Amino acid sequence: MSAKLEGSNDQEKLATLGARTYKEQAIWFLNAFWDTLEAESERIWAYKHKCDEYDLQKHEEGCALDELNAHRLLEAFDETMTVREMRDSLRETGAIKKDSRLKTVPLIHWLVFKYQVSFETLVNASQGDNAKAIAEAQRLLDQVQELFNEADAAAKAAKAAADAAKASEEAAKADEVKAIQREADAKASEQEAVAREADAVAAQQELEAALAEVKAQEDAYNAKTEQLKKKSEEGGVVSRNKAKNELAQHLGEDPLPLRRAKI
């Protein structure tokens, strides 16, 4: 990484820095303000990693995010300002031209705005006469990178476990719903069977009542027949003849209702 930025003025130098990779921008920024922002090194490196992640085309080889992903970057760190507000502030300080119509957001723009540092000091900061500080910064950055990778792996593992638990829970709920439905179906079948049994009992009772009625009519018919036969064989001539006529009429009556009942 060159120790000097190309450009005829500080604005152009900032543009040159903004065209470098996210890692190079972060290192330049930390080297420039190490004395005051050493404690922020891990967070600055976290910004760098988020830029790598949200740059969907170039990833770590990229240098600037489109506006949509720049907003995602701000939201990821619970920042409340917008890209437009950040650019307006940078225009006020002269970091970018007032009439510029930028379509992307370099990491360095965000760092200048976030920490409210002088972009002139930034672009003209020495990068070569503080070798020990640079080496320490690189060591810390590498350490942060390792911690970030571990945290990212742990987060992915936790998400996978959560997804598996959710899938298991949903499967259990589905089984419970099926069990409830089966129980409801069983109750409905039981109620239907009880209703059919009640209908069968009612039909049996109706049949028995009909048979009893037929038996009563048959017994009455037979009893009257025997009574008239006996009268036709006993007593005087007149009473016997009367009984014979009644017996003949009785026997001649239509027994169809009784036959129908038996059928």
Number of C-alpha atoms within 10 A of each C-alpha: 9 7 12 14 18 15 14 8 11 20 17 17 21 23 19 14 26 19 17 19 22 27 21 18 21 22 22 22 25 26 24 19 14 17 10 9 14 15 10 13 19 18 12 20 22 18 22 24 20 20 27 22 15 20 19 13 11 15 18 18 13 20 25 26 24 16 16 12 19 23 18 17 21 17 13 11 12 9 12 9 11 14 17 11 11 17 22 15 15 20 15 12 16 15 22 22 16 13 7 9 9 11 9 15 21 23 29 26 21 19 18 17 18 11 10 12 13 13 24 16 12 21 24 15 17 14 19 13 9 10 11 10 17 19 12 11 18 15 12 16 21 14 13 19 17 12 13 16 13 12 12 12 12 12 12 12 12 12 12 12 12 12 12 12 12 12 12 12 12 12 12 12 12 12 12 12 12 12 12 12 12 12 12 12 12 12 12 12 12 12 12 12 12 12 12 12 12 12 12 12 12 12 12 12 12 12 12 12 12 14 14 12 14 18 15 12 15 16 12 12 15 12 12 15 16 13 12 20 17 15 18 21 14 11 11 11 11 10 14 18 15 15 20 18 14 17 21 14 10 15 13 9 9 9 12 9 11 15 11 9 13 12 6
